[in-house]
Amino acid sequence: MKPEAGMSATAIVSGVHEGEFTAADVAAVHLDQINQYDEALRAFASVNQRLVRAQADWLDRQRDAGARLPLHGVPVAVKDIIDVAGLPTIAGFEPFRGNIARQDAAIVARLRSLGALMLGKTHTTQFAVGDPAPTRNPWNLEQSPAGSSAGSGVAVPAGMSPIALGSQTAGSVLRPAAFNGCIGFKPTWGWISMEGVLPLAWSLDHLGLYASTVEDLSLIYHSLLEQGPAQRRADKRPPRIGYLSEFSGMSQPAVAGHIQHVAEKAVEAGGSVVETRLPVSFEDLFSVHQVIFAAEMASVHIENVREHPEDYGPRIRDGVEAGALISAVDLMQAQRLQRRHIQTIDSWFGSFDALLMPTVSSEACDRAETGDRRFQVPATLLGLPAISLPTGMSQNGLPLGIQLIGRANRDDELLEVARWLTDVVPLIGRPPLEHCR
Amino acid sequence: MDPHEDDVSAINRRLTSAAELTYSAQRCEALANQIQHLSEMLAAVRRQQLGLSESPLGRAPRQERGER
């Protein structure tokens, strides 16, 4: 048996463990996929083939010596705000082009220690804000791949890497997953260390993962936790899902129709789906997020904007200049409200296993924009785990994503609900890539 | 020397200047839109703050003292 592009991480680990193929075979097939399609898709900002092959050879020597690592030979694509030793961290900002990372970020070091193979760095919008990345959507090259984790969100459905790392400060893990047709998972705030990652807004920054199957996400999640493979819930009780139907009214008809279809399928399968509303209005959550985001982003970037104004994209530069006008009093009030909203929603959440709503209000938009971030903001502000599943296609041939939100620190329960739902509503397949050669 | 060269150069200079002004105007408008958006968000935050039942001068719950 030989590895193939698009193979799941679970199948790769099994193949390497069983000696069906080597980590070098896995590396070669994914480098070949990048060579074939990345000129059109521009998912990767940097790939050092020599470093990839050296890692694979080391992993094969480990295996020959008897080691069976939990992620043995699994390629990982890394968003270009996260340090990978030996590769530049550019973050879409030209003055950083020579910044070669000396050390791995904490998450990269951890994944390497579990046997993962760092494939390369993926394009991001500049500093993970709103100026579009050069990446193209694999379903339609003229549509947006979203942002900010555009390259990571494309690398997985294009079969270039089974796993990718992204980050989310507003909606940057979940929205690329929905626009490009893969799974995006943002764990509870603080669960993955931000050490070695360029910050955008400290109290909102999350790292997240992309994969093609819930099983792969579960493999990574439980490997990071140093637990064995996830077990299906013993009582087999179908989940209780709170359906946030108010978001359908804010969505394109195709999106609203699809989320309704998913809710109905979940009921048919025996799930409990109850229409409900958040106990805090969406507008209140969004405004608090926007104030904290802008103030923290300004405090991270204002000095650099003053030094290099012409190297900044217009959207981030405007955002930083506007954010610098926020007073300390307003920021403190927004932070106080954030804590209240976290407590209010945690107390209210108790009767549900997960909340269901669209990931984005629309299908992939024109590539001059990165899409509507509003629906991803509640989980980000509240620090709740959230997952986007690609379960539908629009009439225009573009993916549609649904979002499940879980309770804080109950990420494994959220993955279990996601697994149940993907048994009920199948995930879409991969994009055809003939037009990307 | 082409007698029209000076005219062409002058026109080019004016076009460049006009393009720069248009770009600057667009930048100002984009920044103004950002500030307008933030000002609406700040107003919403202040409205929420006023709606809280407890005054910030009252006894704070324990959770309010630490990080999130």
Interface residues (C-beta under 8 A of the other chain):
Chain A: W189 S203 E283 D284 F286 S287 V288 Q290 V291 A294 P314 R315 D318 G319 E321 A322 G323 L325 I326 D330 Q333 A334 R336 L337 Q338 R339 R340 I342 Q343 G383
Chain B: R27 A30 L31 Q34 I35 H37 L38 E40 M41 L42 A44 V45 R46 Q48 Q49 L52 P56 Q63 E64 E67 R68
